[in-house]
Amino acid sequence: ELDAVFVNTLLSGVQQRNLEVAWGKPVLDRVGLIIEIFNAHAETKEAKLQSELAALMYMKTRLVRVRGPGGKLAFGASGEAEVVSARGRGSGGRGFMSGAGETELQLQRRRIQERRLSLLAQIEDVRRTRAIQRSSRKRHGGSFGQDLVTVAVVGYTNAV
């Protein structure tokens, strides 16, 4: 019994969805697998943020709205689009903009874009903090203001 299928090539969102439907299992292409591996091994705050950012950008190209027990696609061949948000609407004569609002797909894309901007700002904060700490260590000569010498031992594990 298989839990998932890994494909050693790049798949488009449509190809990936079609394979998942045909096989009834999650399908990951090469990029998806790499992102999963990085997510599993990210330990530092910056690594976790960058990993989430990569996953978001990958997911953005694969958005689809599935609705109902039959799994009917709202953005499929029929071209229907369910309105899920009243963003852009006003009330009465105060700033009313015509239009039905956002579709589910537009809402998901907007939320991903907002999260992307937030992640980029957090990554920049982490980098700035790290640069400040690094310059402080250089200025104070190591930990607790002591003049410490930095030494590196370099070699190979199979060296004789």
C-alpha positions, -999 to +999 in steps of 0.1 A: +000+000+000+014+034-011+012+065+011+023+089-016+038+091-051+070+110-059+077+119-095+113+127-106+103+156-128+085+190-127+047+188-129+023+215-136-005+220-111-030+204-135-008+174-141-003+169-104-040+172-097-049+148-125-024+122-112-037+126-076-073+120-088-062+090-110-041+073-083-061+085-053-028+094-035-009+126-029+016+133-057+048+153-052+071+164-080+108+171-076+103+207-063+076+197-039+098+170-024+127+194-020+105+218-002+092+191+021+128+181+029+138+217+037+107+221+058+116+190+078+152+201+084+148+238+090+160+246+125+169+283+126+143+310+125+155+323+092+155+288+077+120+282+088+108+315+074+125+309+041+112+274+039+076+286+045+081+313+018+092+288-007+063+265+001+039+294-003+052+304-037+051+268-048+015+264-035+004+297-052+007+281-086-014+251-076-044+268-061-078+253-069-112+255-053-127+221-046-163+222-032-190+197-023-188+160-016-185+152-053-153+173-055-167+196-082-142+222-092-155+258-090-128+270-114-130+241-138-141+238-174-175+254-166-158+286-156-180+292-126-166+312-097-180+313-062-180+347-046-167+344-010-157+379+000-173+413-002-138+430-003-141+461-024-178+467-016-190+497+002-223+506+017-248+530+003-232+560-015-200+559+006-173+545-015-194+519-032-176+500-059-195+478-083-187+441-086-195+410-067-163+409-046-135+383-046-138+348-057-123+320-035-092+318-058-086+356-056-090+355-019-064+327-015-040+345-038-044+377-018-038+359+015-007+342+001+006+376-011+000+392+023+017+363+041+046+365+016+051+402+024+050+394+061+076+366+058+099+388+038+097+415+065+104+389+092+134+375+072+148+410+069+144+416+107+162+383+114+191+393+091+193+427+106+194+413+141+221+388+131+242+416+115+240+437+147+250+407+169+279+399+145+292+434+146+289+435+184+309+403+187+336+418+164+336+451+183+339+434+217+363+406+207+342+376+214+320+366+243+320+387+275+344+413+260+374+390+262+400+390+234+395+355+220+413+341+190+392+322+165+406+288+155+393+264+129+402+227+125+399+217+089+402+181+076+385+152+060+369+124+079+387+097+058+421+114+060+449+091+073 
